[in-house]
Amino acid sequence: MDTVRESKASSRDRRVRRTRSALAHALIQLVEERELSRISVSDVAEGAGVSRSAFYDHYRDVHELAEDACTEMIDNLIESLPGPGLDSPDLAQEAIESLAAFFGSLAEHAGLYRALLGPQGSARVVGHIRRRIAMVVRDRLAHADAGVWPERVPHDVTAAFTAGALMGVAVDWLERGCSRTPAEMAEVIWPLLHAHYRINESASGRRLRSKRGG
């Protein structure tokens, strides 16, 4: 009996995943053709090949579906990025490649991200992306040599600063119609981020030299 119940539950889970994936795919296609506010539940259901009632089994409205699709894409992107280690000899190249991949994903689905990250967008999605980026930065700092990061600049503050700056630039870029390529954005942004880290590294070095001299 337990095996039968588990099999039925697994089958239901697969159906749920397939339906949600179809709805997300349909929405992504539609949002590249028209504004999110002009897309109806019927439009998405028809594009996904499901009924309106099937849509409402999963989401309250199109906006909730858009939030879910957007956050899932961002999670998949961030989890797939190797990200630079702070002690990597190829730090700059790895960082630039990661940033280019991030902006490339935004550009690929610019219509959806522009709708959700702009002034009339979703605070839930903006907050989610900012927290995910901050988490990655915190992890990088936590694994760095403790001697190269000053105690007076807590990891959580640096992570929040970096995530907020990156989100601000990304939103402005989307609103300007992605006027620069993802590679160009990465090349421009990395020196700004690195300059921030260099300032803190220098401060840490002065602190350590002061202790040794004393």
C-alpha positions in Angstrom: 0.0 0.0 0.0 2.8 2.4 0.9 4.4 1.8 -2.5 1.1 2.5 -4.3 0.6 5.7 -2.4 4.1 6.8 -3.1 3.7 6.0 -6.8 0.5 8.1 -7.0 2.1 11.0 -5.1 5.1 10.9 -7.4 2.8 10.9 -10.5 0.9 13.9 -9.1 4.2 15.7 -8.5 5.3 15.1 -12.1 2.0 16.4 -13.4 2.3 19.5 -11.2 5.8 20.2 -12.5 4.8 19.7 -16.1 1.8 22.0 -15.8 3.8 24.7 -14.1 6.6 24.4 -16.6 4.1 24.7 -19.5 2.5 27.7 -17.9 5.8 29.4 -17.3 7.0 28.7 -20.9 3.7 30.1 -22.3 4.0 33.2 -20.2 7.6 33.8 -21.2 6.7 33.6 -24.9 3.7 36.0 -24.5 5.6 38.6 -22.4 8.1 39.0 -25.3 5.2 40.0 -27.5 3.2 42.3 -25.2 3.3 43.9 -21.8 2.6 41.7 -18.8 -0.5 43.8 -17.8 -2.1 42.9 -21.2 -1.7 39.1 -20.7 -4.8 37.3 -19.4 -5.2 33.9 -17.7 -6.9 32.7 -20.8 -3.9 33.7 -23.0 -1.5 31.8 -20.8 -3.8 28.7 -20.4 -4.3 28.5 -24.2 -0.6 28.9 -24.8 0.2 26.1 -22.3 -2.6 23.8 -23.6 -4.4 23.6 -20.3 -7.8 24.8 -19.0 -8.4 28.0 -17.0 -9.4 25.9 -14.0 -6.0 24.1 -14.3 -4.3 27.4 -14.2 -6.2 28.4 -11.0 -5.2 25.1 -9.5 -1.6 26.5 -9.4 -1.8 30.3 -9.4 -4.1 33.1 -8.3 -3.3 35.2 -11.4 -0.8 35.9 -14.1 1.3 38.1 -11.9 1.8 35.3 -9.4 2.8 33.0 -12.2 5.3 35.7 -13.5 6.8 36.0 -10.0 7.2 32.2 -9.7 8.8 31.9 -13.2 11.1 34.8 -12.6 12.4 33.6 -9.3 12.9 30.1 -10.5 15.0 31.3 -13.5 17.1 33.5 -11.3 17.7 30.6 -8.8 18.7 28.3 -11.6 21.1 30.9 -13.0 22.8 31.7 -9.7 23.1 28.1 -8.7 24.7 27.3 -12.0 27.3 30.0 -11.9 30.7 28.9 -10.5 31.4 32.4 -9.3 34.9 33.7 -8.5 36.8 32.7 -5.4 38.4 35.7 -3.8 41.7 33.9 -3.8 41.5 32.8 -7.4 44.4 33.8 -9.7 41.9 34.4 -12.5 39.5 36.4 -10.3 38.8 39.2 -12.8 38.1 36.8 -15.7 35.9 34.5 -13.7 34.0 37.5 -12.2 33.4 39.1 -15.6 32.2 35.8 -17.1 29.8 35.4 -14.2 28.5 38.9 -14.6 28.1 38.5 -18.3 26.1 35.3 -17.8 23.9 37.1 -15.3 23.1 40.0 -17.7 22.8 37.6 -20.6 20.0 35.8 -18.7 18.2 39.1 -18.0 18.5 40.1 -21.7 17.1 36.7 -22.8 13.9 37.4 -21.0 14.0 41.2 -20.8 10.3 41.6 -21.1 9.5 39.6 -18.1 12.3 41.0 -15.9 11.5 44.6 -17.0 7.9 44.1 -16.0 8.8 42.6 -12.6 11.9 44.7 -11.6 10.7 48.1 -12.8 8.9 50.8 -10.9 5.5 49.0 -11.1 7.0 45.6 -10.6 7.2 43.0 -7.8 8.8 43.8 -4.5 8.8 40.1 -3.8 10.9 39.4 -6.9 13.3 42.3 -6.3 13.8 41.3 -2.7 14.3 37.6 -3.7 17.0 38.4 -6.3 18.8 40.8 -3.9 18.8 38.2 -1.1 20.1 35.5 -3.5 22.9 37.7 -4.7 23.8 38.7 -1.2 23.9 35.1 -0.1 26.4 34.2 -2.8 28.6 37.2 -1.8 28.4 36.3 1.9 29.5 32.7 1.0 32.4 33.9 -1.0 33.6 36.2 1.9 33.0 33.5 4.5 35.4 31.2 2.6 38.0 33.9 2.1 41.1 34.2 4.2 40.0 36.0 7.4 43.2 38.0 7.2 42.2 39.9 4.1 38.8 41.2 5.2 38.5 43.9 7.9 36.4 43.2 10.9 35.0 46.7 10.8 33.1 45.8 7.5 30.8 42.9 8.4 30.2 40.3 5.6 26.4 40.9 5.7 26.8 44.7 5.1 29.2 44.1 2.2 26.9 41.5 0.7 23.9 43.8 0.9 25.8 46.7 -0.6 27.0 44.6 -3.5 23.6 43.0 -4.2 21.8 46.4 -4.0 24.3 48.0 -6.4 24.1 45.2 -8.9 20.3 45.2 -8.8 20.2 49.0 -9.3 22.4 48.8 -12.3 20.5 45.8 -13.7 17.1 47.6 -13.4 18.4 50.7 -15.0 19.9 48.7 -17.9 16.6 46.9 -18.5 14.6 50.1 -18.4 17.0 51.6 -21.0 16.3 48.7 -23.4 19.5 46.8 -22.7 21.5 49.4 -24.6 24.8 47.7 -23.8 25.6 44.0 -24.4 25.9 41.7 -21.4 29.6 41.5 -22.0 30.0 45.2 -22.0 28.0 45.5 -18.8 30.2 42.9 -17.1 33.4 44.8 -18.3 32.1 48.0 -16.8 30.7 46.7 -13.6 33.5 44.5 -12.4 36.1 47.3 -11.9 33.5 49.1 -9.7 32.9 46.1 -7.6 36.6 45.2 -7.4 37.5 48.8 -6.4 35.1 48.4 -3.4 36.8 45.2 -2.4 40.3 46.7 -2.9 39.4 49.5 -0.5 38.4 47.1 2.2 41.5 44.8 1.6 43.7 47.9 1.9 42.0 48.8 5.2 42.5 45.3 6.4 46.2 45.4 5.5 46.8 48.6 7.4 45.0 47.1 10.4 47.2 44.0 10.4 50.4 46.0 9.9 49.5 48.3 12.8 49.0 45.3 15.1 52.3 43.7 14.1 54.1 47.0 14.5 52.6 47.4 18.0 
